[in-house]
Amino acid sequence: MRGVVCREAGGPDVLEVREFPDPAAEPGTVVVSVVASAVNRADLQQRQGFYPPPAGESDILGLECSGTIESVGADVERWRVGDRVCALLAGGGYADRVVVPAGQLLPVPESVDLVEAAALPEVVCTVWSNVFMLAALQPGETFLVHGGGGGIGTMAIQLAHALGARVATTVGSEDKAARCRELGADLTINYREQDFVEEVLGLDPGGAHVILDNMGASYLGRNIDALATEGRLVVIGLQGGAKGELDLRTLLGKRGAVIATGLRSRPRAGKAAIVASVEQNVWPLVAEKLVRPIVHDLFALDDVRSAHELVEASSHIGKVLLTT
């Protein structure tokens, strides 16, 4: 089979398509014949040498995929050869085939195109586990997500809107703002021209009950200023740096919570629990097209460097997919 790896840390030019032995299903796993995978910012960080795969996981890039089951290992009861699935991965998605723990598979609804389904697992599991399972966003609360035009942002807007929250988001252009409003955002904030704290407090004078942040240090103080009393700030990325100062007096006065979390390094049982909750709570919305994959563009696996360049430029809206 073919798969994409990095010959060293660096820019998109270090990505290489290589030949690998075909994988075999182990007990508790299946082999998926991959139709598509998606490019995530975590893949860019891995390529740059900042985000290595967890111990024992594949060096092949790719944290999600869609396709059909090719073979089933021992002790797997639910899944059958030929099932249409998408999968949450710790690595290995940029390939023709990948071994997936059975608990990290989701059935692709008939209403969803199999290729586009590759845009769902990572973002849905990230948003659902952080915004709803962990931060417990409630109907009627105000939610702020940074980077509304990206894969995480477009999914977070849809889910929060569908489940009854007021949604604010930061964006870098009017094109992205318009698309985010179409997806359900009540407020779009151009971070190049506007102060998101001021704008969020204009939408809800009490502040945001939940904030989903991919920036880290550079937004830490202002996120706390925008947070509501008993609000929950969830940090899932470090695009703005890893070290920042936190005014604990302000946080204590708001009885707020700052939560830092990740998905890739969780044990299989933890990922399986998230996937099961997603299937129960989010998949009905996906099947009814109330929440849908947002795909900006498709690239062939051999053109993976161009796909990384597009995501790195942040000019896309939604997800960029690789097809095999």
Summary of the structure (lengths in Angstrom):
residues: 324
radius of gyration: 19.3
end to end distance: 10.7
largest distance: 58.0
contacts: 1169
relative contact order: 0.16
helix: 34%
strand: 27%
